[in-house]
């Protein structure tokens, strides 16, 4: 995928040089679904950056002015039964929260998927306690389609048993997408 450029951002493939900035936000996951991605050393972050550089499903979101990595967008094509459907997600450094970067980058990705890659449907899974991602889905015009009760476990309870998360599914169809919804 070629770079996606917005007014303030450059969305591109990862490179190994992103490791230090990647470490800054994956060393302390704020959402349980990213706990498995946690690193504790810069060397581990370098390994993750190299892995992301080879993975077309991970896109680095960087400030256009400075090139600083501030987060990532995630996309996964559903496969042979739904080849025009993508699962999408995002993970951003809390230091840039509240500046609209997640919305700007996700909007650009959605536009790219719908207009350039022929997507018909996009969906996102969001834990029921992740209010910021729920609001972002709604700002992007996605509708809440389902709530899966005790859907998945990313962490354990203090007694060692799995802590199951309630998870919302949000979605939007190409015919619902509006380029003027910026």
N, C-alpha and C positions, 0 to 999 in steps of 0.2 A: 504494500500500500504506500502510495506517495504521501508526502507531508500534507497536513491540513493546516492552513494558516488562517487565523482569525485576527481581529484588531489588535489583541494583546498577547496572543499565544501561538506557539508552534507545536503541533501535535505530530510526533515522529516516532520512528522505531527507537528502542533503547540502544545505548552504547555502553561499553564497560566503564567509560569515564563518568557515567551517571551514578556510580556506586556510593559516593559520599552523600549525595543528596537523597538517594534512595534509602540509605541507612537512616537518614534523619527522620523519615516517617514510618518505615517498616520495623524499626527497632522498638517501637512502642505502639502496637496496634490499638486503635480505639474501638474497633468493631470486631466482635468475636469471629466473624467469617475470615478475618485476615490473621488470626492467631497462628495458623500453620505457616505463615509466611514470615514470622518474626525472626529477626537476626539479632545477635549480640555483639558481633564484631564487624569491622570494616571488611575484613577478608570474606566473611560470609555474604556481605552485601555485594562484593565484587562478583562472587559466584552467581548470585541472584541476577545481577545486571547482565552478566554474560548469557544467562539462560533466557532472560527477557529479550535480549537482542536477537535471539534465534526464534522467538515466538511471535508470530504475526497477530496473536490474540491480545498482546500487551502493547499499548502505545504510551509513550512518554509525553507528558504535558509540560511544556517549558514556557517560561516567560519569553516573549519575542525579543524584548529589549535587551535582556541580559543572558539568555540561554539557560537560566536556572531551572532545574527540574523541580516542579512543585507537586506532581502527582501523576496518576496514570488512569487510563481508560482501558477497560477490558471488554473484549467482544468474542463471542463464540458462535460460529455458524452451526445451526442445529443438525445438519446432516442430510442424509438421503430422503427422509420422509418429509422434511420441511426445509428444503434448500434455500428458501427465501426468508428464513426466520433467524434472527440473531438474539442471543442473550447478551445483555450489556451490563456494565458495572463501572465503578470508579473508586479510587482511593486517593485522598489528597492529604498533603501535609497540613496539620492544624494551624501552622503559622500563617497560612494564606487564607484561612477561613473567613467567610463574610465578604469577600471581594468579588464574588460572581464568577470566579474562574471555573468552578466545576460546571456551572450552568452553561457558560460560554463554550467550553470544550465539548461537553456532552451534546449540546445543540449542534455544534459543527459536525460531530461524529454522526449524529442521527441524520443530518442533512446529507452527509457523504454516503451513508449506508442506503438511504432511500433513493437518492438521485444518481449515484455513481455505481453502486454495487447491486442494485435491483432488489433491495430488501422490501418485503411486503409487510413484515411484522417484527417489532422489537419488543423484548420483555426484560424485566429486571426483577430479581428476588431481593427483598429488603426485610431485615429482621424487624419485629414489631417495636423494638425499643430504639431503632435508628431513625429518629424523627427527622433529622436533617436530610437523609437520603429520601425519605418519604416525601418531604416537601419539594426536593429537587425533581423527583418523578412527576409530581403534580405540576410544577412550573414548566416542565417539558411537554405538558399536554398528555401525559400518560394517565390511564385510569387504573384504579385498584380493581383487579379482577377476582382475586381470591385471597383467603387467609388459610394457610396450612397450619393446623394446630400441632405443636410438637413435631415439626417437620424434619429438623436436622440438629445434630449436636456438633459443636465446634470445641467446647470446653467441658470439663467435668465439674460437678458439684463438690463441695468440701469432703464429702464421704467417698468420692471416687466414682460415683455413678454419673452417666452422661447427663448433661444439662441440655434438654431439648428446647430449641428455639421455635417460637411461633414466627411464621414467615409470610409476608405479603407478596403477591405477584402483581406487578404493574405492567401494562402493555400499551402499545400504540400501533395503529395500522398506518401504512403509507397514505391511504386515502384520508386519514385524519390529520396528517402532518401539515402544518402551516408554516411556510418560510417567514411569514410576517410575525410569527409568535416568538419574537426575540425578546 
